[in-house]
Amino acid sequence: MKKALAITLAAVMVAGSLAGCGGGGKSETTAQTTAAAATEAATTAAKTEAAASGETEAAAAETEKEWYGNDDGTPVHIRLWAGVQPEYGYQQMMDNFNAEFKDKGIEAEYVMYKNDTSGNLQLETYLSSGGEVDVFVGYGGRSNLQKRIDAGLLLDITDYLTESNFDPVEALGATAMSGYWFGENNDRVYGLPTQATNKAWMFVNVDMFEEAGLEIPYDGWTYDEFLDVAGKLTHGEGLDKVYGMQWTFNYGFDNWEAIMRAPLYPYMTYKDDEATEIAFDDPIWREALEFTKKSIDLGYAIPYEDEISEQMTVQSMYLEGKTAMAACISQLRLVLDDETYPHDFKTALVPGPVPSEEWMDGVHNLHETYASAGDLLSIAANTPYPDACWKLVEWYVKGGSMPLIVYGGRTPAYQHIDCDEVVDMMLELKGDNLIDVQSLRNYLTLDKSKVLPQVSGSHAGSEISTMFKEEVQAYLQGQQDIDTTIDNMVTRGNDLIQKDIAAKQ
Amino acid sequence: MENNNKAQKHRIRIIRENLVAWGFLLPSALGMLLFSIIPMFISLYVSLTDWNFAAGLGNWNFVWLDNFKALWSDTWFTASLKNTLIYAIVTVPISLILSLLLATVIDGFCKKKVAGVVRVAMYMPHICNAVAISAVWMALYSKYGPFSLLMRALGWSDPPRFLADYTWALPALMLVAIWAGLGYRIFIYSASLTALPQDLYESADIDGGSWFQKFWYITVPLLQPTTFFLTVTGIISSFKVFAYTNVMTKGGPGNSTYTMVYYIYTTAFRYSRMGYASAVAVILFLMLLAITIVQWVHNSKNEQR
């Protein structure tokens, strides 16, 4: 991680000095794009090295192996573990796989585990004792993966990648892969990210837009345009009130923050690459905060205190038609599931609002600002059938996981996903009553090829996010004005950083 | 000679009895040692280090009292200390007065069978899970819950969102704690009430004492040991309050419902700063120790009397 970060940071610094220290938004974007290109070059260089060694074998293995089962002609049985209910796509996926690999001697079975502390402990226990888990989807990002690598629970799949000519950067995007290189030279792979969600996108209720005579903002919108639309969508009083927007504060700050901070990427929290100075006094943050408060004060968005005290969810508000829009793309599954959550309106996926016209291109329309890809697919170190497991992994990553988006709303990280096939499957399954097909296409085909460094807090990161939340809440609930809020965030944040640095010395 | 032998036999018997007693005590003593006493000393030690949980066991530097010094400029800690003290100062007396009054009323005015039913009903919250209690109260505190509806009916146009309001959140939590602890206290008071000597009340009746006079001049003074016991245990349990905060408010809004144990929990398990969290735990330990010493002194004075 450190090394990957170091490489990317170095690349950015070089690029930064080449482009000159651009102060404004636009010139910074150019600098960052150059940086992205440079980083990509660096990453690819590292990868070709790995690929070169395996190229000859790859050529030899070009002819597909036909039989993965036992020598006596019986198929091998492997188990895939993941933390999602089977009906949200995994069962369908397993059926597809088994149909395809029936003649090749692999039988796969899906096992659901609970992605919580005890569930993960159970998974790790089985991984170390062996025999129960062959392939699994892990959560918790790099730190969890690292822990399992250190414990020797995972198979190094780098050789499989080279043997089958599978370039993860090309397939999954440098952004998605950026956090998942390991080993001395940062060229080993133990888990492939299979899911990449862009949280800066949001849901809009197409029916309500049509009723109000509004156009769906497929290509994005500005704060002003958003407020205008939200106002037109808001109506009613008391229990019957329909809000324009649900910021989903009850889910934490993830979704709201993803939309607000995108223009500042990657310096949205810290001004420098070492994460030693707080960036909350940037005018972009002031504008974002004032915009959010305005949306609440005008009565268009659900007040913060209501969301928290009533524990409002997408199910209880958006799907009940009590709000016309919601920022919670990670809950796409619920929108697609009208059996468990009956609703009869169509949802479109659109980018979140940006401060002004100049941000319209490339802020929310790219995946580059979201380096966090998840659902890490790994093979157990002690599986008796590593070849069969690799086959499943490769198949899963290369489009096999399509039922997951159709049934479960999990956005695949795979860059070459067959959009038409996904849309067809969805139309066949649900008709076009639940989701706006054009918007789904837009969302699935977002460019995921670039990589930008993500400056993350190595100094009191969690404390700073708690502090940020407290100050923003106080502002949104009218406890303090905008100047005090920004002052507090900067002083408290820098203070926490300094204390942490002092403590580490 | 014979005497000597007898004395020796006697001694052996005592040793054997002691061994048997220790044998029975061993499992729980061992548990206590492993899970309470040793961890206590470890956390005392850790409080003097800068141990970060993520760095692994033993990866720590000795920083002496740095953690304790840093505490006082930490707004989360000072807020949690203040909230914990307010919480104890408000909830303990109110719940004592309420439970004493209710116990006396139940004892004096309910028939025996009814009194039993009432006491059991009041005792229920005490055996309920704090998380379940929290869930019910969150519904009660809802914008559309009975409290808000009542306030609206009384002419309050926009009642506060109790659990998300800076001034109301802590009182809202206190109310839950008072309610949940009431039954237990009533139970204890009722037990003491039935044991009070009836002759004092009879002579008061002959002298024409009113209900209030009997309550104030006989019941209250005679229940003083019970009251003292409930005060001490009440303070200790309110210093340790955690579940309601964790489930209902997560310390929010802002830091208005941070309590010490909640802060220990977040520092240790969210920020991974074990050394610092242990320092807060040591402060809490000292506070509890002070209360316990007061109780010891009081008890030994009583015994001397």
Interface residues (C-beta under 8 A of the other chain):
Chain A: L239 Y304 E305 D306 I308 S309 E310 Q311 A460 S462 E463 T466 E470 Q473 A474 Q477 Q479 R492 K499 A503 K504
Chain B: D50 V63 D66 A70 T75 M138 Y141 S142 K143 Y144 R161 F162 L163 A164 D165 Y166 G252 P253 G254 N255 T266 R270 Y271 S272
